[in-house]
Amino acid sequence: MHSTTSSRHRSRGQATTEYALVLLAAAIIATLVIAWATAGGGAGQIGSLFDNIFDGILQRANPPVQG
């Protein structure tokens, strides 16, 4: 019974470590994106990216009427 409890404890510790590493990676990526967006030029590129995305969504949502 002791080995089962020990195994569960290790498993929980591993899950916690993996969770922390995922959060760290997400924070690094977010920091890089923010740095890129505020370094000049990035803001305009992000704006045009979102414009293209929304235009594509709207075109799919409202297909042209063919008569």
Stockholm file with secondary structure:
# STOCKHOLM 1.0

chainA/1-67         MHSTTSSRHRSRGQATTEYALVLLAAAIIATLVIAWATAGGGAGQIGSLFDNIFDGILQRANPPVQG
#=GR chainA/1-67 SS CHHHHHHHHHHHHHHHHHHHHHHHHHHHHHHHHHHHHHSSSHHHHHHHHHHHHHHHHHHHHSCCCCC
#=GC SS_cons        CHHHHHHHHHHHHHHHHHHHHHHHHHHHHHHHHHHHHHSSSHHHHHHHHHHHHHHHHHHHHSCCCCC
//
